[in-house]
Structure formats: structure tokens, C-alpha cells
Amino acid sequence: MGVFTGFIVYLLIYGLTLFTVLPWGHISKGTTEGGTVASAPEDPKLLKKFIITALISMAVWCVVYILIQMEIINFYEIARSMREEDLK
């Protein structure tokens, strides 16, 4: 996997992980003040969630990288089989 491809894969994993981590520890205000909705978080702790997301993403990316390098996941073979199915 090249540097650019690895970076793109990391960004995809980061985005998916971020939307998984954002709801963790969500405590809503329960009241509407100054135009906010009642479900708005009282203290979102975004920096903490971004750091957690980065750490989880790094771990998942490392696993994906190892699987690709060991050729357990072989994208060339997957693409070849998909092409053969399309040509049928």
C-alpha cells in the first residue's frame, strides 16, 4: 500500500470511527436556551473524542495494513473476480 492510499484509508477509517465515538457520554441539557435544542450536549468534550477517535483509527489502520501486507486481503484478486463476474 502506498503512502497516498494508506492516508486515504486512514481518513475513511477516521470518519467512520468519529461518527461512532461522538455519541459516547452524551448528556443533553434538557432545556432550550437561546435557540438551542433540548438534545444539544451540555459538555461535548470534542477534543477528548477526537483523540480517542485518532487512537482507535490508528489501531484499526494497523490491522488493515497488516492484513493487506500479508495478502490476507488481496484487492487485486477481488478486482479480478469482480471483473470476471461482470464479463459473464
C-alpha positions in Angstrom: 0.0 0.0 0.0 1.4 3.4 -1.0 1.6 6.5 1.2 -1.4 8.2 -0.5 -3.5 5.1 -0.4 -2.7 4.5 3.2 -3.6 8.1 4.1 -6.9 7.8 2.3 -7.7 4.5 4.0 -6.9 6.2 7.4 -9.2 9.1 6.6 -12.0 6.7 5.8 -11.5 4.8 9.0 -11.2 8.0 11.0 -14.5 9.3 9.6 -16.4 6.1 10.4 -14.9 5.9 13.8 -15.6 9.6 14.6 -19.4 9.1 14.0 -19.2 6.1 16.3 -17.4 7.9 19.1 -19.3 11.2 19.0 -22.4 9.9 20.9 -20.3 8.4 23.7 -21.1 10.1 27.1 -23.8 12.3 25.5 -25.7 14.2 28.3 -28.3 16.6 26.9 -29.2 19.9 28.6 -32.9 19.1 28.7 -33.9 22.8 28.3 -33.9 25.2 25.4 -31.9 28.3 26.0 -31.2 31.0 23.4 -32.3 29.0 20.4 -30.6 25.7 21.2 -32.4 22.4 21.0 -33.1 20.3 24.1 -30.9 17.5 22.8 -27.8 19.7 22.5 -25.0 18.3 24.6 -24.1 20.1 27.8 -20.4 19.5 27.5 -19.5 17.8 24.2 -15.8 17.1 25.1 -14.8 17.2 21.5 -11.0 17.3 21.9 -11.2 14.1 24.0 -13.4 12.4 21.4 -11.0 13.5 18.6 -8.1 12.0 20.4 -9.9 8.8 21.2 -11.0 8.6 17.5 -7.4 9.1 16.3 -6.1 6.3 18.6 -8.9 3.8 17.6 -8.4 4.7 13.9 -4.6 4.1 14.2 -5.2 0.7 15.7 -7.7 -0.3 13.0 -5.5 1.1 10.3 -2.6 -1.0 11.5 -4.7 -4.2 11.4 -5.9 -3.3 7.9 -2.3 -2.6 6.8 -1.0 -5.9 8.2 -3.8 -7.8 6.5 -3.0 -6.2 3.2 0.8 -6.8 3.5 0.3 -10.4 4.5 -2.1 -10.7 1.4 -4.9 -12.0 3.6 -6.9 -9.2 1.9 -5.9 -9.1 -1.8 -7.6 -6.3 -3.6 -6.1 -7.4 -7.0 -7.8 -10.8 -6.6 -11.1 -9.2 -5.5 -11.0 -6.9 -8.5 -10.1 -9.8 -10.9 -13.1 -11.9 -9.6 -15.4 -8.9 -9.9 -14.3 -8.3 -13.5 -14.9 -12.0 -14.4 -18.4 -11.8 -12.9 -19.1 -8.7 -14.9 -17.9 -10.4 -18.2 -20.3 -13.3 -17.7 
